[in-house]
Amino acid sequence: RAVFLYGALLATLIPAVQNLLALLNRAFIGAARISYERALIGGPQSWPDNLIAIILTLLMAAYFWRILRAEWPALTDTENFKDIRRIYRYLWMLYGLLMVIFGTQQILQFILQIPTDLIGTSGRETFVNATALLVVGTPIWFFAWRFIQDALPDPDESGSVLRLIILYLLALGGTITVLTAGGNILYDLLSRLFGENISNTDLLQNISGPLSLVIPFGVLWGYY
């Protein structure tokens, strides 16, 4: 029952978030005077499509949320519900964190590449799409992580195996990505140092991708 109720919340709220992301993505793309086809999410859709989907999914989510709120006080054994709720919160946290990391990486790569056609339309959709991801993903990660942290006074939460697994996986993922991308940057810098004929612009172009990974994943590694 816990799996079903929390699964129903995920199955209704995530589509609502995706449609909100599509709505904002197209709004930002339109404001930048770029073709809607270049939107990362929801390019061929329209604002009525997204609004209808958001309203319907939120109504269904509200129904299941009311059932869950009424369920908790009546439980004689809360262990199963606590376990599933913990997974539910961590899934939201990872969902928001993924958007934040990808959005940050795309913005950094766009800035580091210093596109010569900045005045035109080519390439600008990368920055706009990434901004939409950050606008939606940052509050999701922030509030999901705050709920997780606020629950730590409960011994079941602070001592949960799932928490340790997530923390170590995030730290390990950040470590591996930073070391791998850092190795690529070091290779390009040493190649230039030892005589490879490459211009500063080409060098920056080569290291822009790895460097855009090192910064967000370095922060991820350090924080977790």
C-alpha positions, 0 to 999 in steps of 0.5 A: 500500500505504501509503494502504491500510494507514494508511487502514485504521487510520483506518477502524477507529480513528475509529469506535472513538473515535466510539463511545467519545465516544457512550459517555461522552456518554450517561454524562455526560447520564445523570449530569446526569439529562437525557434521552438523546435530547439527547446529541450522539452516540449518543443512541438507542444503548446501552452494549453497542452501543458496547462491541461496536463499540469492541472489534471496531474495535480488534481490526481496527486492531491487526491492521493496526498489526502489519502496518505495524510489520513493514513499516517495517523491510523498506522500501528506500524509505520516502518514500511511507510517510513521506508517508502517515504524515504525512497520517495524523498531521495528520488525527488532529491536525485531528480532535482539534482540531475537537472541542476548538474546538467543545467550548470554543465550546459551553461558552463560549456556554452560560456567556455566555448565563447561562440563567435555567433553569439549575436545570431541564434545558433547555440543560444538554445543551449544556454536557454534550455539550461536556464529552464532546467536550473529554474525548475530543478534548483527548488526541487533539489533544495526542498527535497534535500531540506526535508531529508535533512530535517528528518535526521533527528529521527534515528531511523532516518539518520541511521538508514542504509539508503542514506549512506548508499546515496551519500557514498554514490554521489561522492564517488560519482563526483570523484570519478567524474572530476578525476576523469575530466581532469585527466583530459584537461591535463592531457590537453595542457601538457600536449600544448606545453610539450610542443603540440601546435594548437591555438589558444582558442582551440585549446579552450574549445578542447577543454571546455567540455571537461572543465564544464564537468569538473566544476559542477561535479567538483562541487557535488563531490565536495558537498556530499 
